[in-house]
Amino acid sequence: MKLHLPGARALGALALFVIAAPAFGQTRDQRLIREAGESWQRYITEKNVDAIVALHTPDAVVMFSNAPLVKGTEAVRATWTDVVNTPGLLLHWVPTKIEVTSPTTATEYGTYTESYDSPSGKMRDAGNYVVLWKKINGRWRIALDAPSTITPLPATLPAEQSDMVARSAGSLTWSDFSPRGFPPGGKISVLHGDPFSGGRFVLRLSLPDGYQVPIHWHPSAEYITVISGSASFGMGNSVAESMARTFNAGDFVFVPPRQPHFAQARGPVIIEISGNGPFQLNLGVPAKTN
């Protein structure tokens, strides 16, 4: 879910406007590659992961900005499954040049723009891309997809505040905590920083008895302390009681980046979470990388 789905053309779309280049002067192979690219964008709109995967070679490589390399059919499928379900995504790319370099190979490069919804509002990105095409059994397929964002990353994390910040438990302000795919009933209170921007943050979640946190993962590490009550936490690609441990008030859990995990409240519980933002919740498990 890149959701940063950070600086990558591999994000799903709700709507696309495809600009077709004039056919004049194009070879037949250039036209077929351009049509394949337009079909690709349409499949994203339709959330047709099978059709997207079928456009790739069995050993296709995807190289998104600021993300691990993805290689092979299953990894491509897992990645695009995350991508097409990105909330509010608009994605569009336009080829600048398509060059057929041999009877079975071709190079395409161009520019892309994208936007998608995040807890802190609409996120936008733009960049350049290169696609290497390979003709297999008379059909052009994607061998390499390599988008590169032109949106600069922050040079450094925001500076630490110089003033003391204090919060008393009785004066905390709580809001509904209801990310996509999570059950209702949770509450969130931000103690320090902005979880949805870069920099350090501290927040608390108040969960009712029996509240089940679905399997999800974060691009960055998560530091969890149980403040009151108890909850079970488990790591893995599926919910299994055998993989969960119960933690009580004062206990601490560290969750590494991209580690799928789940939890359940054992009675009313308050947990404190800290880390470096943006705090992104991605349902399911991260795409496999080879």
C-alpha positions in Angstrom: 0.0 0.0 0.0 3.9 1.9 -1.7 -0.1 3.2 2.1 3.8 6.1 1.6 3.2 4.1 -0.6 6.1 6.2 -1.0 7.0 7.6 -4.4 6.0 4.8 -6.6 3.9 4.5 -9.7 2.6 1.1 -8.3 -0.6 2.5 -6.7 -4.2 1.6 -7.7 -6.5 4.1 -9.3 -10.2 5.2 -9.1 -10.1 7.1 -12.4 -7.7 7.7 -15.2 -7.6 9.9 -18.3 -5.4 8.3 -20.9 -3.9 10.5 -23.5 -3.2 8.5 -26.7 -0.3 9.8 -28.9 -0.9 10.2 -32.6 -0.4 6.9 -34.5 1.5 8.8 -37.3 5.1 7.7 -37.5 4.8 4.8 -35.1 5.9 1.3 -36.0 3.5 -1.5 -35.4 5.5 -2.6 -32.3 5.5 0.9 -30.8 1.8 1.0 -31.3 1.3 -2.4 -29.6 3.4 -1.3 -26.6 1.5 1.9 -26.3 -1.8 0.0 -26.4 -0.5 -2.4 -23.7 0.4 0.5 -21.5 -3.1 1.9 -21.9 -4.6 -1.5 -21.0 -2.3 -1.5 -17.9 -3.8 1.8 -16.7 -7.3 0.5 -17.4 -6.7 -2.7 -15.4 -5.6 -0.6 -12.5 -8.8 1.3 -12.6 -10.8 -1.9 -12.8 -8.6 -3.5 -9.9 -8.0 -6.4 -12.3 -4.9 -7.9 -10.7 -4.9 -11.0 -12.8 -4.8 -8.9 -16.0 -2.0 -6.8 -14.6 0.1 -9.8 -13.6 -0.5 -11.3 -17.1 1.2 -8.2 -18.6 4.4 -9.0 -16.8 7.0 -11.7 -17.6 7.4 -14.5 -15.1 10.6 -13.0 -13.8 9.6 -9.4 -14.0 11.3 -6.9 -11.7 9.6 -3.9 -10.1 11.8 -1.2 -8.6 9.8 1.4 -6.7 11.4 4.5 -5.1 12.3 4.0 -1.4 11.1 0.4 -1.4 12.7 -3.1 -1.7 13.0 -4.7 -5.1 10.1 -6.9 -6.1 10.7 -9.9 -8.4 8.6 -12.7 -9.9 5.0 -13.4 -10.5 3.8 -14.0 -6.9 5.6 -10.9 -5.6 4.2 -8.8 -8.4 0.7 -10.1 -7.7 1.0 -9.3 -3.9 2.3 -5.8 -4.7 -0.4 -4.9 -7.2 -3.1 -6.4 -4.9 -2.0 -3.8 -2.3 -1.7 -1.1 -4.9 -5.2 -1.4 -6.5 -6.8 -1.2 -3.0 -5.1 2.1 -2.1 -7.9 4.5 -1.0 -8.8 7.3 -3.4 -5.9 6.7 -5.8 -5.6 8.5 -9.1 -2.7 7.4 -11.2 -1.7 8.4 -14.7 1.5 8.1 -16.8 2.4 9.3 -20.3 5.2 7.8 -22.4 7.8 10.3 -23.6 9.5 7.8 -25.9 9.1 4.2 -26.9 12.2 2.7 -28.6 12.1 -0.8 -30.1 15.7 -2.0 -29.6 15.5 -5.4 -31.2 12.8 -7.8 -32.5 12.1 -8.9 -28.9 13.1 -5.9 -26.7 12.0 -2.3 -26.2 12.5 0.6 -23.9 9.8 3.1 -22.7 10.3 6.1 -20.5 8.0 8.9 -19.5 6.4 10.8 -16.6 3.8 9.9 -14.0 1.5 11.6 -11.5 -0.5 10.1 -8.7 -2.6 11.0 -5.7 -4.2 9.0 -2.9 -6.0 9.4 0.4 -4.1 9.2 3.7 -5.2 9.9 7.3 -3.7 13.4 7.1 -5.4 14.2 3.7 -4.7 13.8 0.0 -1.1 12.8 -0.8 0.5 13.6 -4.2 3.5 12.5 -6.1 5.1 12.9 -9.5 8.1 11.4 -11.2 9.8 9.7 -14.1 9.7 6.0 -15.1 11.4 3.4 -17.3 9.8 0.2 -18.5 11.7 -2.5 -20.3 9.5 -4.6 -22.5 10.1 -8.1 -23.8 8.2 -9.9 -26.6 7.2 -13.4 -25.7 5.2 -15.5 -28.1 4.4 -12.4 -30.1 3.1 -10.4 -27.2 4.9 -7.5 -25.5 5.2 -8.0 -21.7 6.8 -5.9 -18.9 10.2 -7.2 -17.8 11.2 -4.2 -15.7 9.1 -1.4 -14.2 11.2 1.3 -12.5 9.4 4.5 -11.4 11.5 7.2 -9.7 9.9 10.0 -7.7 11.0 13.6 -8.2 9.4 14.6 -4.9 12.3 15.3 -2.5 12.5 13.5 0.8 13.0 15.7 4.0 16.7 16.3 4.5 16.4 15.6 8.1 13.7 14.7 10.6 12.0 17.8 12.1 14.0 19.3 15.0 13.1 18.3 18.5 10.9 20.8 20.3 12.8 22.9 22.9 9.8 23.4 25.2 8.6 20.9 27.7 5.3 19.2 26.9 3.2 17.6 29.7 -0.1 15.8 29.6 -2.1 14.6 32.6 -4.1 11.4 32.0 -7.3 13.0 33.1 -7.1 15.8 30.5 -6.4 13.8 27.4 -8.6 14.4 24.4 -9.9 11.3 22.7 -11.2 10.9 19.2 -12.7 8.0 17.3 -10.1 5.5 16.0 -11.6 3.9 12.9 -9.0 3.3 10.1 -10.2 1.4 7.0 -10.7 -2.3 7.9 -10.6 -1.8 11.7 -13.7 -2.3 13.8 -15.5 0.6 15.5 -15.1 1.3 19.2 -11.5 2.4 19.5 -10.3 5.8 20.6 -7.1 7.7 19.9 -5.3 10.5 21.8 -2.1 12.1 20.5 0.3 13.0 23.3 3.1 14.5 21.2 4.0 15.2 17.6 1.9 14.6 14.5 1.6 10.8 13.7 0.8 11.5 10.1 3.8 13.7 9.3 7.6 13.1 9.5 9.1 13.2 13.0 8.6 11.5 16.3 5.2 11.0 17.8 3.5 9.5 20.8 -0.1 8.4 20.9 -2.4 6.2 23.0 -5.2 3.9 21.9 -8.1 3.0 24.2 -9.8 -0.3 23.1 -12.9 -1.9 24.6 -13.0 -5.5 25.8 -12.7 -8.0 22.9 -11.6 -5.4 20.4 -9.7 -7.2 17.6 -6.9 -5.4 15.8 -6.7 -7.1 12.3 -3.5 -8.2 10.7 -1.6 -5.2 9.5 1.9 -3.7 9.1 3.8 -0.4 9.2 6.7 0.8 7.0 8.5 2.0 10.2 9.1 0.4 13.6 6.5 0.6 16.3 7.2 0.8 20.1 4.2 -0.3 22.2 3.7 -0.1 26.0 0.6 -1.3 27.8 -0.6 1.5 30.1 -3.6 -0.3 31.7 -5.5 -3.5 31.2 -4.1 -6.3 29.1 -4.0 -7.4 25.5 -2.6 -10.2 23.4 -0.2 -9.5 20.6 0.9 -11.9 17.8 3.2 -11.8 14.8 2.6 -13.6 11.6 0.6 -13.8 8.3 -2.5 -15.1 9.9 -4.4 -14.8 13.2 -3.5 -17.8 15.4 -3.8 -18.0 19.2 -0.6 -20.1 19.4 1.3 -17.1 18.0 0.0 -14.6 20.5 1.2 -13.6 24.0 -0.7 -11.7 26.6 0.9 -8.4 27.9 -0.2 -6.5 31.0 0.2 -3.0 32.3 3.9 -2.0 32.2 4.8 -4.5 29.5 6.6 -3.5 26.3 6.5 -4.7 22.7 8.7 -3.8 19.8 7.4 -4.4 16.3 10.0 -4.2 13.5 9.2 -2.4 10.2 7.0 -4.4 7.7 6.3 -7.1 10.3 2.6 -8.2 10.1 1.0 -8.4 13.5 -2.4 -8.5 15.2 -3.9 -7.9 18.7 -7.0 -8.4 20.9 -8.0 -6.5 24.0 -8.5 -8.7 27.1 -10.8 -6.4 28.9 -10.6 -2.6 28.4 -7.0 -1.7 27.6 -5.0 1.5 26.9 -1.7 1.1 25.0 0.8 3.7 24.1 2.5 3.7 20.7 5.6 5.8 19.7 7.8 5.9 16.6 8.8 8.0 13.7 6.1 9.2 11.4 4.3 9.1 9.2 2.3 6.4 11.1 0.9 4.3 8.2 -1.5 1.3 8.8 -1.5 -1.2 6.0 -4.0 -4.1 6.2 -2.8 -7.6 5.5 0.8 -8.6 4.9 3.5 -6.7 2.9 4.3 -7.9 -0.5 7.0 -10.6 -0.7 10.4 -9.5 -2.2 13.0 -11.7 -3.7 
